[in-house]
Amino acid sequence: MIAAGSFESGDGDPEHAVDGNTDTFWHSRWSHDEAQPPHFLVIDYSRPVDIAGLIYTARVDSENGHIKDYEVYLSDDAKEWGTPAARGRFSSDQPEATIRLPCPVTAR
């Protein structure tokens, strides 16, 4: 299951964040009542998986819509999130970045 605090229907659907296609992207709602930060994306695997990190790929066709500051939260039940497993800032000239967790975590 993929969910987002908001999304731009059509071009910015949440599913685009994990479809493996760098030509698609998730984007918070910008038309008709622009969504205000903080923005969030939830990826629920519905079963426990070992997570050591994730890869962020910036939007390739525009500077608009790039993530600047991030926090990564993990959960066993998709209800309790605790403290961030990772947080940081992406450089605006960074087309791709790997976020490595200090140690692998089992979460869903």
N, C-alpha and C positions, 0 to 999 in steps of 0.2 A: 504494500500500500504506500502511495506517495501522497502527501498532503502539504499544503502551503498556507501561510497566513493570508496571502492574496496572490493572485496571478493574473496575467493579461491573457484572456481567453484567445485561443488560436495560436499565436506565435509563442506565448510564454507559459504554456501549460506545465505543471510540475513534473509530469512524466518525462519531459524533455531533459531534465537534469540528469537522468540516469539511462537514457536510451542509447548511449555509446556513439551518438552522432554529434560531432563538434559544430555542425551547421545549425543545430537546434539548441534552445536554451530555455531555462525557466526565468521568468521576469515578473517581479511584483506588479500589481495593477498600476498603470500610469494614465489610463484614459478613464473618463467618467468617475470622478472622485478618487484621485490619486491616493494610493495606500501610503501611510506614513510609517517610518521605522519604529520599532525594530521589525525586520522581515524575518520569516523563518520557513524552513523546509523540513519536513519529517519524512524519513525513509524507514519504513517498518518491514522487516523481513519476515515477521510473524513466527519466527523460530530463532533460537539462539545461534549466533555466528561469532567467530573470533574476528575482531577488528583490530588491526595494527596501525591503520591510518586511512587516509583517503586522498584522492587526487582532485584538485580544483582546476578546471579548465575555464578560462575567461571567454567571454563572448568574442567571437572572431571577426564579426562584421561591423563592430562599433565599439567606441569607448563607453557608451551609455550602457548601464546595467551591470557594470563590474562590481564585484564585492570588494569592499575596503577592509572593514574589521569583521572578524568572525569569532564565533564560539561554537564548539562541538560538544553536544551533550549526548550521553548514551543511557539507555534504559533497558531493564529486564522485562518490563511489563507495559511500556508505552504510556505510563501514567506518572511514575516517579522518575525525575531526571537528575536530581542532585546538582553537583557543581560541574563546571565545564571540564571535560577530559582534555581539551586543548583550546587555546585562544591565541589570536594573533592578528596580524595585518598583512594584507597582500599588497605588493608594490603594483602601481598602476601600469608598469611596463612589463609585468610578469604574465605571459600567456598561459602558463601552467605552473602549479605548485603542488608539492606533496606535503601533507600534514601528517607527521608521524607521531603516534602516541608514545608516551614514555615506556609503556609496556602494553602488550596485547590485552584487550578486554573482551569478555564474552557478553554480548548484548543482542537485542533483536532489532 
